[in-house]
Structures are given as structure tokens and as C-alpha cells.
């Protein structure tokens, strides 16, 4: 079972890309899009060819087929980034003496999140607590396995594990 008990300082945090909002922050997204921006479901997102309704109805990505390709034991911890974003979901897999340090500039945040932040005037830290910000699943691996697993999962290196108190720290 992948329960995080083997995670330790020095381990690497890999982020698997999301394909949209997934199950994160729909109340806030609807408030910003429909009440504040006054767009309609068939409106185009600003600066995009995508329609608002299509973005909100985008099917959640299934990570199981990719994860099944990784050799047994290579992944020390997994966190599905749903409601609560990276801030609340990563600590569920961390030992109490470890923190997840996330380098938020290590991946490109998809346009939908940039639109929501800008038009909703949402604090950056709150964005990472409400939304997945383009990272739908996180895998924690050893430094030794990082390159191989990153390639298998089509993931990005987004952070590291450090000594701490079991929380997520963002480097904005």
C-alpha cells in the first residue's frame, strides 16, 4: 500500500498535469465567471478558443493507467489534488516530521486558473488551496528514481520534501 510512511527529507515531489478544474473550486469558479465576469456558458474564455461551459464540464483526468506502469515500490506517496488543492491534500500523505516544499514556478499554470485569479482578484495562496492549479496528482519518489518515474508519468519535478511539521509550503 502506498501510504507515505517511507517518505523522508530529500525525496522529490512530481506533479502530473491536470486537464482543467477537475473537482476543484466550482463554487468560486462559477461566482467569478458568471457573477463577476458576467459570461455565459457559450462565451469564449478571454484569450482562449475554449468556451466557458466546455471548460467547466471538462472530464476529470484518470491517472490510474499511468500510475499502473510504475514499478512496485518506486512511489512512496500519492496525493490526488482535489478540493483543498496542494495545500490541504499533500499533508495527508506526509509523515508528521516532513513538509512538502512546492516550487510554483516549476510548471505553467493553465489559462483557466490565470483567468479566475485575475478576474476574481484571488490571493495566490488561496488559489493553491482552492484549485489544483494544473497539477492533478502528486507522486513522491526518491531522488534516485525521480528521472525514471518522471518520464513514465509524464510528470514535472515540482518540489521536494524537507524536515518540517507535516504541511505544504509554497514558494511563490
Secondary structure by P-SEA (a helix, b strand, c coil): ccccccccccbbbbbbbbcccccccaaaaaaacccccccccccccccccccaaaaaacccccaaaaaaaccccccccccccccccccccccccccccbbbbbccccccccaaaaaaaaaacccaaaaaacccccccbbbbbcccaaaaaaaaaccccccccccccbbbbbcc
